[in-house]
Amino acid sequence: MLTVIGEALVDVVSKQGQEPRAHAGGSPMNVAVGLARLGHQVQFLGRYGEDEHGARVEAHLRDNGVLLPFDADTRPTSVAEAVIGADGAATYDFQLDWSLDLTDDQLAQLLAGTELLHVGSIGAMLEPGASKVLQAVEQAHRTALISYDPNCRPSIIPDSSAARARAERIVGMADVVKASDEDLLWLYPNRSIEESAAAWLKAGAGIVVVTRGALGPWARTRATGPRGVEVPAARTTVVDTVGAGDSFMAAMLGWFVDHGYTGASARERVDNLDGTQVGDLLRYAAGAAGVTVSRAGADLPRKDELPAG
């Protein structure tokens, strides 16, 4: 069982000259859907309401085979209004309600048997739910591989020092960490991306992966040395970038599961990934992101749309 914890919401996407389109979104929810589309059994722990937007979120998750262990609540479903610019990049405005109303016993039961836990984005930063996410990481760390993507949203968490402190608490327990170059430069404006990756490895991460848009992803482990490994971005025609990072994250986690890197026992193996293995991982994940940016919205690929990893 794989578990993803975080926000689910509805993206209302606007492009100049077109009617706005609404579809289910949220970074952790996208990762859960991406993993399910790649053939993995995954449960999603995140809230949504009993309203029209919530029905859209629930239908999207169920239609993609994601397991939902609890029902909608009575609060409004979160909404993100995304405006797509001429270059295909999206800017967001959020109306959020993020909480996770689970007792300690309920959380323990939901995490039992989880071999990989992924957290991140708004869910790991915004209270009151962020404290429950941290608790889940602390609990699952004993038995599961931990994955983290800060996916920073300065418009929601404007205090970079507070965001940095939250991120570092999870990085210290994480095995797989993915961040964009923009994330790292916002969190650590006075040092290079390579220096920030080195600091996160020293803090406890097993692999740090940095997505860099058209430059392609770069990553390092203890085994690769400070130069790390980089591969080119997938060549494609960009329709928009919505969900690109989530597609990359889901495919990367899928690669780990497919190659037997699950459970706490895989922690040392992740630490020791060499340059060849890291290159294979990055190419597979970049290919998935390339599929997603070639079509509108966070439409993540299925297994048969990607080459063997």
C-alpha positions as CSV (number, residue, x, y, z in Angstrom):
1,M,0.0,0.0,0.0
2,L,1.2,3.5,-0.9
3,T,-0.3,6.5,1.0
4,V,-0.5,10.2,-0.1
5,I,-1.5,12.9,2.4
6,G,-2.4,16.4,1.5
7,E,-4.8,18.8,-0.1
8,A,-7.4,18.1,-2.7
9,L,-9.1,21.0,-4.4
10,V,-10.7,22.2,-7.7
11,D,-8.6,24.1,-10.2
12,V,-10.6,26.7,-12.1
13,V,-8.3,27.4,-15.1
14,S,-8.6,30.5,-17.2
15,K,-6.9,31.3,-20.5
16,Q,-7.3,34.5,-22.5
17,G,-10.1,34.1,-25.0
18,Q,-11.5,30.9,-23.5
19,E,-14.2,30.0,-21.0
20,P,-12.8,28.9,-17.5
21,R,-12.5,25.2,-17.0
22,A,-12.9,23.4,-13.6
23,H,-11.2,20.2,-12.8
24,A,-10.0,18.3,-9.7
25,G,-6.4,19.2,-8.6
26,G,-4.1,19.8,-5.7
27,S,-0.5,18.6,-5.8
28,P,-0.8,15.6,-3.4
29,M,-4.1,14.5,-5.0
30,N,-2.4,14.7,-8.4
31,V,0.4,12.5,-7.2
32,A,-2.1,9.9,-5.8
33,V,-3.9,9.8,-9.2
34,G,-0.6,9.6,-11.0
35,L,0.5,6.6,-8.9
36,A,-2.8,4.9,-9.5
37,R,-2.6,5.5,-13.3
38,L,0.9,3.9,-13.2
39,G,-0.7,0.7,-11.7
40,H,0.0,1.1,-8.0
41,Q,-2.4,0.6,-5.1
42,V,-2.6,4.0,-3.4
43,Q,-4.8,5.6,-0.7
44,F,-5.4,9.3,-0.4
45,L,-5.9,11.1,2.9
46,G,-7.2,14.5,2.3
47,R,-10.4,16.4,2.8
48,Y,-13.1,17.8,0.4
49,G,-16.7,19.0,1.0
50,E,-20.2,17.7,0.3
51,D,-20.6,20.3,-2.4
52,E,-20.4,20.3,-6.2
53,H,-16.6,20.8,-6.2
54,G,-16.2,18.0,-3.7
55,A,-18.3,15.6,-5.8
56,R,-15.9,16.4,-8.7
57,V,-12.8,15.6,-6.5
58,E,-14.3,12.4,-5.3
59,A,-15.4,11.2,-8.7
60,H,-11.9,12.0,-10.1
61,L,-10.2,10.0,-7.4
62,R,-12.6,7.0,-7.5
63,D,-12.6,6.9,-11.4
64,N,-8.8,6.6,-11.3
65,G,-8.8,3.8,-8.7
66,V,-7.5,5.8,-5.7
67,L,-8.7,4.4,-2.4
68,L,-10.6,6.8,-0.2
69,P,-10.8,5.7,3.4
70,F,-13.1,8.4,4.7
71,D,-16.0,10.5,3.4
72,A,-16.5,14.2,2.5
73,D,-17.2,16.6,5.3
74,T,-19.6,19.6,5.6
75,R,-17.0,22.4,4.9
76,P,-16.5,23.9,1.5
77,T,-14.1,22.3,-0.9
78,S,-10.9,24.2,-1.5
79,V,-10.5,26.1,-4.8
80,A,-7.5,27.3,-6.8
81,E,-8.0,29.8,-9.5
82,A,-5.2,29.3,-12.1
83,V,-4.5,31.8,-14.9
84,I,-2.5,30.5,-17.8
85,G,-0.1,33.0,-19.4
86,A,1.0,33.2,-23.0
87,D,4.1,31.0,-22.2
88,G,1.9,28.2,-20.7
89,A,2.9,28.9,-17.1
90,A,0.2,29.1,-14.4
91,T,-0.3,31.6,-11.6
92,Y,-2.6,30.7,-8.7
93,D,-5.1,32.3,-6.3
94,F,-6.3,30.0,-3.5
95,Q,-9.4,29.7,-1.3
96,L,-8.4,27.0,1.2
97,D,-9.6,24.9,4.1
98,W,-6.9,22.5,5.0
99,S,-7.4,20.2,8.0
100,L,-7.3,16.5,8.7
101,D,-9.8,15.5,11.4
102,L,-8.3,12.1,12.4
103,T,-7.6,10.8,15.9
104,D,-4.2,9.4,16.7
105,D,-5.7,5.9,16.6
106,Q,-7.4,6.5,13.3
107,L,-4.2,7.8,11.7
108,A,-2.2,4.8,13.0
109,Q,-4.8,2.4,11.5
110,L,-4.7,4.2,8.2
111,L,-0.9,4.1,8.0
112,A,-0.6,0.4,9.0
113,G,0.9,-1.5,6.1
114,T,2.0,1.6,4.3
115,E,5.3,1.0,2.5
116,L,5.7,4.4,1.0
117,L,4.3,7.7,2.4
118,H,4.3,10.9,0.2
119,V,3.5,14.3,1.7
120,G,4.0,17.9,0.6
121,S,2.8,21.2,-0.8
122,I,0.1,23.1,1.1
123,G,-0.8,20.1,3.2
124,A,2.6,20.0,4.9
125,M,2.8,23.8,5.4
126,L,-0.7,25.2,6.3
127,E,-2.2,24.7,9.7
128,P,-4.2,23.1,11.3
129,G,-3.6,20.1,8.9
130,A,0.2,20.5,8.7
131,S,0.7,19.3,12.3
132,K,-1.2,16.1,11.5
133,V,0.9,15.6,8.4
134,L,4.1,15.9,10.4
135,Q,2.7,13.4,12.9
136,A,2.1,11.0,10.1
137,V,5.6,11.3,8.8
138,E,7.0,10.8,12.3
139,Q,4.9,7.7,12.7
140,A,5.4,6.2,9.3
141,H,9.2,6.8,9.3
142,R,9.7,3.6,11.4
143,T,8.3,1.3,8.7
144,A,7.9,3.2,5.4
145,L,9.9,5.0,2.8
146,I,9.2,8.8,3.1
147,S,8.8,11.1,0.1
148,Y,8.5,14.9,0.3
149,D,7.8,17.7,-2.2
150,P,7.6,21.2,-0.5
151,N,6.0,22.7,-3.7
152,C,6.1,26.1,-2.0
153,R,3.3,28.6,-2.4
154,P,4.5,32.0,-1.2
155,S,1.0,33.5,-1.8
156,I,-0.3,31.1,0.9
157,I,2.7,30.7,3.2
158,P,4.5,34.1,2.7
159,D,6.9,33.7,5.6
160,S,9.9,31.9,4.0
161,S,11.6,31.4,7.4
162,A,8.5,29.6,8.8
163,A,8.2,27.5,5.6
164,R,11.9,26.7,5.7
165,A,11.6,25.4,9.3
166,R,8.7,23.2,8.4
167,A,10.4,21.9,5.3
168,E,13.6,21.0,7.2
169,R,11.7,19.0,9.9
170,I,10.3,16.8,7.2
171,V,13.5,16.7,5.1
172,G,15.3,15.3,8.2
173,M,13.0,12.2,8.0
174,A,12.6,12.0,4.3
175,D,14.3,9.5,1.9
176,V,13.1,11.0,-1.4
177,V,12.9,14.8,-1.7
178,K,11.9,16.6,-4.9
179,A,11.9,20.4,-5.2
180,S,11.8,22.9,-8.0
181,D,14.7,25.4,-8.5
182,E,12.1,28.1,-7.6
183,D,11.3,26.3,-4.3
184,L,14.9,26.2,-3.3
185,L,15.8,29.7,-4.3
186,W,12.8,31.0,-2.4
187,L,13.6,29.0,0.7
188,Y,17.4,29.7,0.5
189,P,17.9,32.9,-1.5
190,N,21.5,33.3,-0.3
191,R,22.9,30.0,-1.5
192,S,23.1,27.9,-4.7
193,I,20.7,25.1,-5.5
194,E,23.7,22.7,-5.2
195,E,24.5,24.0,-1.7
196,S,20.9,23.6,-0.6
197,A,20.8,20.0,-2.0
198,A,24.0,19.2,-0.1
199,A,22.5,20.6,3.1
200,W,19.4,18.5,2.8
201,L,21.4,15.4,2.2
202,K,23.4,16.2,5.3
203,A,20.1,16.7,7.2
204,G,19.0,13.1,6.3
205,A,17.5,13.0,2.9
206,G,18.6,10.0,0.7
207,I,18.2,11.7,-2.7
208,V,17.5,15.3,-3.5
209,V,16.0,15.9,-7.0
210,V,15.6,19.4,-8.4
211,T,13.4,20.1,-11.3
212,R,14.6,23.1,-13.5
213,G,12.0,23.5,-16.2
214,A,13.4,23.5,-19.7
215,L,16.9,22.8,-18.2
216,G,15.8,19.4,-17.2
217,P,16.1,17.7,-13.7
218,W,19.2,17.4,-11.6
219,A,19.8,15.1,-8.6
220,R,22.4,13.9,-6.2
221,T,22.8,11.2,-3.6
222,R,25.7,10.4,-1.4
223,A,27.0,8.0,-4.0
224,T,26.9,10.4,-7.0
225,G,29.1,13.0,-5.4
226,P,28.5,16.8,-5.4
227,R,28.3,17.1,-9.2
228,G,25.2,14.9,-9.2
229,V,23.4,13.8,-12.3
230,E,21.4,15.8,-14.8
231,V,19.3,14.8,-17.8
232,P,17.5,16.9,-20.5
233,A,13.9,17.8,-20.2
234,A,11.6,15.8,-22.5
235,R,11.1,17.4,-25.9
236,T,7.5,18.3,-26.5
237,T,5.1,21.1,-27.4
238,V,4.0,22.7,-24.2
239,V,0.3,23.3,-23.9
240,D,0.5,24.3,-20.2
241,T,2.6,23.4,-17.2
242,V,-0.3,22.5,-14.8
243,G,0.6,19.3,-13.0
244,A,4.0,18.9,-14.5
245,G,5.8,18.7,-11.2
246,D,3.2,16.3,-9.8
247,S,3.6,14.1,-12.8
248,F,7.3,14.0,-12.3
249,M,6.9,13.2,-8.6
250,A,4.4,10.4,-9.3
251,A,6.5,8.8,-11.9
252,M,9.6,9.0,-9.7
253,L,7.8,7.3,-6.9
254,G,6.5,4.7,-9.3
255,W,10.0,4.0,-10.4
256,F,11.1,3.4,-6.8
257,V,8.2,1.0,-6.2
258,D,8.8,-0.8,-9.5
259,H,12.4,-1.3,-8.5
260,G,11.7,-2.6,-5.0
261,Y,12.5,0.6,-3.1
262,T,9.7,0.5,-0.5
263,G,9.6,0.2,3.3
264,A,12.2,1.5,5.8
265,S,14.5,-1.3,4.8
266,A,15.1,0.4,1.4
267,R,16.4,3.5,3.1
268,E,20.1,2.6,2.7
269,R,19.6,1.5,-0.9
270,V,18.2,4.9,-1.8
271,D,21.2,6.6,-0.1
272,N,23.5,4.6,-2.3
273,L,21.8,5.1,-5.7
274,D,24.7,5.6,-8.2
275,G,24.9,7.9,-11.3
276,T,23.4,5.3,-13.7
277,Q,20.5,4.6,-11.5
278,V,19.8,8.2,-10.8
279,G,19.9,9.0,-14.6
280,D,17.4,6.2,-15.3
281,L,15.1,7.6,-12.6
282,L,15.3,11.1,-13.9
283,R,14.7,10.2,-17.5
284,Y,11.6,8.2,-16.6
285,A,10.1,11.0,-14.5
286,A,11.0,13.7,-17.0
287,G,9.2,11.6,-19.7
288,A,6.1,11.6,-17.6
289,A,6.2,15.3,-17.1
290,G,6.7,15.8,-20.8
291,V,3.5,13.9,-21.5
292,T,1.6,16.0,-19.0
293,V,2.7,19.4,-20.3
294,S,1.8,18.4,-23.9
295,R,-1.9,18.4,-23.0
296,A,-4.2,20.7,-21.1
297,G,-4.5,20.5,-17.3
298,A,-3.1,18.0,-14.8
299,D,-3.7,15.0,-17.1
300,L,-1.0,12.6,-15.8
301,P,0.1,9.7,-18.0
302,R,-0.8,6.0,-17.6
303,K,1.7,3.2,-17.6
304,D,1.3,2.4,-21.3
305,E,2.1,6.0,-22.3
306,L,5.6,5.7,-20.8
307,P,8.7,3.7,-21.9
308,A,9.8,1.0,-19.5
309,G,11.7,2.5,-16.6
